[in-house]
Amino acid sequence: MTSQEKRDLNLVSMLWAGPELAPEIAGLHAGLFAEPWDAASVGKLLEHPGATTLIAKAGFPKTSVGFVMGQIAADDAELLSMGVAKEWQGNGLAKKLMEGLERALKRSGVKRLFLEVAEDNPSALSVYKARGLAEITRRKAYYARTGGPAVDAIVMSKNL
């Protein structure tokens, strides 16, 4: 399989993720975030009755290449975390994960999606804005940064 075939979105499967996939999601999270969530923390989130999580798998044997974790509360939902493996970034997988999450949330009767993102994460901000999310407020100096000043959390929302 060539590197281009490895990144073909047509070869990616989107699957529901339950607590049994917590170690895989935690592994992806660890490769992407400065303060990663461990498998136990991810597992607790996945056990929540309102958990709505998708994992993207590609290749043979199937390898986890991305995830999106949401949580429903009444007719609102929050995107808790999303990540795409570095070798899969920049080819539309984050957009596909967001589309899948939004579809699942709508089918569950959710009316509004919320999330927060660090202001120094332009890739995520680009995906969220392209999906129609808009800034509603900021949490000043919310995210600590090693060796630098804390950055704002941008709180965004979208009506579904």
N, C-alpha and C positions, 0 to 999 in steps of 0.2 A: 504494500500500500504506500503510495507516495504521500509526501507531506500535504499536498493539496487535497488528496482524497481524505486524509485524516481530518481535515477541517471542513468537509462538505456538510452543510446543515441538513441536507437530505438524508444523511446517514446517522442523524442524531435522533434518539428516542427520548421522549419526555415521559417520565414515570412518576406516579404518586410516591412520595417518600413517607414512610412511617419510622418509628423508633429504631427498627432494625438497621436502618441506613445511617444512623447517627454517626458512626465512625467514619464513613465515607464523606459525609458532609463536613464533619470536623476536620478531616484531612485536607479537603479543599480549602476550607476557611483558614487553616493554619498557613497555607501557602500564599494567602492573599492579604491577610490582615495583620497589623502590628500587634494587636491584642486578640489572638484567636480564641474561639470558644472550644472547649474540650468536648469529647463525645458525650459525657454525662450531661453537660449543659444543653447541648443540642438535643439529646434524647428527651430531656424534660420538656423542652419546647415542642417537640414532635408528639409528645403524649397528650398535650393540651387538647381538649375537645374541639377548639376552634382552629387548630393547626391546619394550614393549607400549604403544603410544600411539594415542590416538584424538583426532581433531579434529572439532569440531562446526561445521557450515556451514549458513548460512541465507540466504534471499533469492534474487534473480535479478538479476544473476549471483550465484552462491554466494560468500558472504563468510565468513571464519573468525570465529567468535564465541566459541569456547572450545576448551580442550584438556585432556587428562590424560595424563601421561607416567609409565609404570611400567617397572620392570626386574625380570626374573625371575632368581633364582639358586637352582638346585635346586628345592626345594619351598617356598621363601619368595619374596616379592616386596616391592619398595619402591615407594611412590608418590613419584616424584622431584619433580614439580611439577604443579599444576593451576591453571588460570585461566579466568575467564569475562569477556568484554568488559563494560565498565562498564554499557553500555546494556542488557545481558542479565542483569545480576545481580539476584537476588531473585525469580526466577520458576521456580526448580527445575532450571535447566540443570546446575548443579554436581552435584546429586543424580543426574541422568541420566548424566552423565559417570562418576561413581563406580560406578553400577550397571553401565555398559558395561565398565569396567575390571575390576570384580569378576567379571563373567560370563566375560570373556576369560581371566582368571587361573585361575579354577576349571577351565575347559576345558583349560588347560595343566598341570593337576595341582598347582597351587599350594595349599598348605595354610594359609599365614599371610601376611597383608599388614601391612607396617610403614610408618610415615611419621613425619615430624617437622613440627611447625608452631609458629610463634612464638606465645607466650602472648598477644600483643596483636592477634591476628587472630580476633576472635569469630565472624565469618561462617564462616571455614573450620572452626573448632572446632565450630560448630553442625552443619555438614554432616557432619563426621566422626563426631561423637557420634551423630547421627541414623542413620548407617549402621552403628552398632554398634562403632566403634573405641573403645578405652579407653586411658587413660594408663597407661604402664608405667614410665616414668622421666622425668627432666628433665635437660637439659644447661644448667647455670646460666650466665647471661649469654652465651649462644651467639650471638645475633643483635645486631650493633652497630646503633645508631640514631643518626642525625645529630642533634646538638643534645639528646640525652637519654641516659639510661643504657641499657646493653645489656639485652635481655630474654631470658628462658629459652626454650629449645626444648622443647616437649612432645613426647616420643616416644610414639606410640600404636600399637596393634596390634589385629588382629582375626583370629580363625580363620575360614577360608572353608569 
